[in-house]
Amino acid sequence: MNKLTLQPLKAAYLIHGEEELLRIEAADAIRSAARSQNFGEREVMVVEAGFEWSSIIGATQSVGLFADKKLLEIHISSGKPGKEGSIVLQQLAENLPDDICIILLLAKMERLQTQTKWFQSWSKNATVIEAKAIGQAALPQWVKKRLKNQNLDISDDALALFVEKVEGNLLAAQQEIDKLALIHPHGHLVTLTDAQNAVANVARFDVLQLASTWMKGDTKRLLLLLDGLTAGENEPVLLLWALSEDIRTLLRLLAAFKQGKSVNELRQSLRLWGEKQTLAPLAARRIGAKRLLAALQVCARIDRQIKGAEKGIAWTEIKHLLLSLAC
């Protein structure tokens, strides 16, 4: 976050998004600015089951005896305040107090959640900071920039190794960057040997990352993700479920296209968010209905293997199926 935007602090900030590190850093930046601007009191409220929403109204109406200004943090990890909470949050956004800076901290918000009245009110009246995911393509530059902030440079081969090992886990990536900064002096060029010795294998191989990979036909990355999942001793049940759902989605897409429907018409009903909006139609046409139906039959066989009703190694079958869909 640019520090200039925090001088002076605004009345309210809405922080949300899937990257935990970026949410943490945004909140820390606001807290630091509050301290420098003589906010003498800080109150943290965590919304959990049974939370008394009236307490938020009380917190906004009182500032400590020895403080001119107050920082109030409201943490809602679920992003779902419920009926009563929605009313309180909307009223709060539309009547922000003068002597209090409010931070509303949320995790990743689904599309429907961002369309609620209370969220729209906050978007209109507060400064919104979205902690978007750092994708595979953007991660190398993100790492280089962070290392530069620590007065370090990195060779291309070391950067490639670093990105491979920390992919999908920005918190761990930042920890590794901090480690390199402690080990090496300012101006040091991090080499491949440096990276091999210092960077832990902290990649978070997420099952849900596979969809965009096989849909775009990236077999090299697909194998990397599968190796990470099998090495982590993950159960194949979740992966098989996600794969089966994606295959059904592509079949529904093809059927809808025959009826003359567009992707925009289908986006919400088929949950085509993010990259899937572009990749799913391309994959559906590339693979075709015949191969997709055959893939569903393979999924059924793998399910029986997982349950012990049929011989075979589920992970091997999944690997072969995904590679066939990617080609």
SULZI-V365688 format. One record per residue. RES is the residue in one small letter. BURIAL is 1 if it has 9 or more other ideal C-beta (glycine too) atoms within 8 Angstrom, else 0. D_CENTER is the distance of its C-alpha to the mean C-alpha in Angstrom with 2 decimals. Layout:
{{RES/BURIAL/D_CENTER} {RES/BURIAL/D_CENTER}}
This chain:
{{m/0/17.79} {n/0/21.35} {k/0/23.77} {l/0/26.14} {t/0/23.99} {l/1/24.57} {q/0/28.34} {p/0/29.24} {l/1/26.44} {k/0/25.75} {a/1/26.48} {a/1/22.93} {y/1/19.28} {l/1/16.30} {i/1/13.04} {h/1/9.84} {g/1/6.19} {e/0/2.81} {e/1/4.60} {e/1/7.51} {l/1/10.01} {l/1/10.00} {r/1/10.44} {i/0/13.12} {e/1/14.77} {a/1/15.05} {a/1/16.67} {d/0/18.84} {a/1/20.04} {i/1/21.17} {r/1/22.88} {s/0/24.63} {a/1/25.82} {a/1/27.08} {r/0/29.13} {s/0/30.61} {q/1/31.53} {n/0/33.39} {f/1/31.23} {g/1/33.29} {e/1/31.41} {r/1/27.87} {e/1/27.01} {v/0/23.87} {m/1/23.46} {v/0/21.10} {v/1/21.05} {e/0/21.82} {a/0/24.23} {g/0/27.50} {f/1/26.31} {e/0/29.11} {w/1/27.81} {s/0/31.16} {s/1/30.42} {i/1/27.98} {i/1/30.88} {g/0/33.07} {a/1/30.72} {t/1/30.70} {q/0/34.48} {s/0/35.33} {v/1/35.15} {g/0/36.74} {l/0/40.38} {f/0/39.77} {a/1/36.70} {d/0/36.80} {k/1/33.07} {k/1/30.29} {l/1/26.53} {l/1/25.01} {e/1/21.50} {i/1/20.28} {h/1/17.38} {i/1/16.18} {s/0/13.47} {s/0/14.01} {g/1/14.00} {k/0/17.29} {p/1/20.33} {g/0/22.85} {k/0/25.93} {e/0/27.50} {g/1/24.41} {s/1/23.62} {i/1/27.17} {v/1/27.10} {l/1/23.89} {q/1/25.31} {q/0/28.63} {l/1/27.15} {a/1/25.30} {e/0/28.59} {n/0/30.74} {l/1/29.07} {p/0/31.51} {d/0/33.02} {d/0/33.04} {i/1/29.54} {c/1/26.13} {i/1/23.43} {i/1/19.75} {l/1/17.72} {l/1/14.50} {l/1/11.96} {a/1/8.58} {k/0/6.48} {m/1/9.66} {e/0/11.04} {r/0/13.44} {l/0/16.46} {q/1/15.44} {t/1/15.26} {q/0/18.73} {t/1/20.39} {k/0/23.24} {w/1/22.02} {f/1/18.66} {q/1/20.73} {s/1/23.20} {w/1/20.74} {s/1/19.41} {k/0/23.10} {n/1/24.41} {a/1/21.77} {t/0/19.98} {v/1/16.39} {i/1/13.76} {e/0/10.34} {a/1/7.79} {k/0/6.41} {a/0/4.76} {i/0/8.11} {g/0/9.47} {q/0/12.47} {a/0/14.99} {a/0/13.94} {l/1/13.42} {p/1/17.23} {q/0/17.99} {w/1/15.35} {v/1/17.07} {k/1/20.47} {k/0/19.96} {r/1/18.96} {l/1/21.97} {k/1/24.15} {n/0/23.39} {q/1/24.87} {n/0/27.80} {l/1/27.00} {d/1/27.00} {i/1/26.01} {s/1/27.76} {d/0/26.24} {d/0/26.70} {a/1/25.28} {l/1/22.16} {a/1/21.75} {l/1/22.13} {f/1/19.79} {v/1/16.90} {e/1/17.78} {k/1/17.80} {v/1/14.62} {e/1/12.35} {g/0/8.86} {n/1/9.63} {l/1/9.92} {l/0/11.78} {a/1/14.21} {a/1/14.54} {q/1/15.67} {q/1/17.97} {e/1/19.51} {i/1/20.08} {d/1/21.76} {k/1/23.79} {l/1/25.03} {a/1/26.02} {l/0/28.06} {i/0/29.74} {h/1/30.71} {p/0/32.68} {h/0/31.75} {g/0/32.11} {h/0/31.58} {l/0/30.35} {v/1/28.05} {t/0/29.59} {l/1/28.62} {t/0/30.72} {d/1/29.03} {a/1/25.57} {q/0/26.99} {n/0/28.57} {a/1/25.82} {v/1/22.37} {a/0/21.35} {n/0/19.72} {v/1/16.35} {a/1/14.26} {r/0/11.92} {f/1/13.17} {d/0/11.06} {v/1/13.44} {l/0/11.29} {q/1/11.07} {l/1/14.83} {a/1/15.27} {s/1/14.67} {t/1/16.64} {w/1/19.71} {m/1/19.71} {k/1/20.09} {g/1/22.58} {d/1/21.14} {t/1/23.23} {k/0/22.93} {r/1/19.18} {l/1/19.62} {l/1/22.17} {l/1/20.08} {l/1/17.28} {l/1/20.07} {d/0/21.87} {g/1/18.95} {l/1/18.65} {t/1/22.43} {a/0/22.87} {g/0/20.61} {e/0/23.00} {n/1/20.47} {e/0/22.26} {p/1/22.23} {v/0/22.27} {l/1/18.60} {l/1/18.49} {l/1/21.75} {w/0/20.67} {a/1/17.58} {l/1/19.91} {s/1/22.66} {e/0/20.65} {d/1/19.55} {i/1/23.20} {r/1/24.45} {t/1/22.20} {l/1/23.78} {l/1/27.18} {r/1/26.70} {l/1/25.74} {l/1/28.95} {a/0/31.01} {a/1/29.76} {f/1/30.45} {k/0/34.00} {q/0/34.39} {g/0/33.56} {k/0/30.17} {s/0/27.51} {v/1/23.77} {n/0/23.33} {e/0/25.42} {l/1/23.45} {r/1/19.85} {q/0/19.52} {s/0/21.77} {l/1/20.13} {r/0/16.49} {l/1/16.13} {w/0/12.92} {g/0/11.47} {e/0/13.29} {k/1/15.07} {q/1/17.16} {t/0/18.81} {l/1/18.75} {a/1/19.94} {p/1/23.22} {l/1/24.01} {a/1/23.49} {a/1/25.52} {r/0/28.39} {r/0/28.33} {i/1/28.49} {g/1/30.70} {a/0/31.53} {k/0/33.98} {r/1/31.60} {l/1/28.82} {l/1/31.38} {a/0/32.52} {a/1/28.99} {l/1/28.78} {q/0/32.06} {v/1/30.73} {c/1/27.78} {a/0/30.51} {r/1/32.42} {i/1/29.49} {d/1/29.00} {r/1/32.67} {q/1/32.33} {i/1/29.60} {k/0/31.95} {g/0/34.92} {a/0/36.81} {e/0/36.99} {k/0/37.40} {g/1/34.82} {i/0/31.79} {a/1/28.62} {w/0/26.34} {t/0/28.90} {e/1/29.15} {i/1/25.40} {k/1/25.36} {h/0/28.36} {l/1/27.00} {l/1/23.71} {l/1/25.77} {s/1/28.19} {l/1/25.59} {a/1/24.21} {c/0/27.79}}
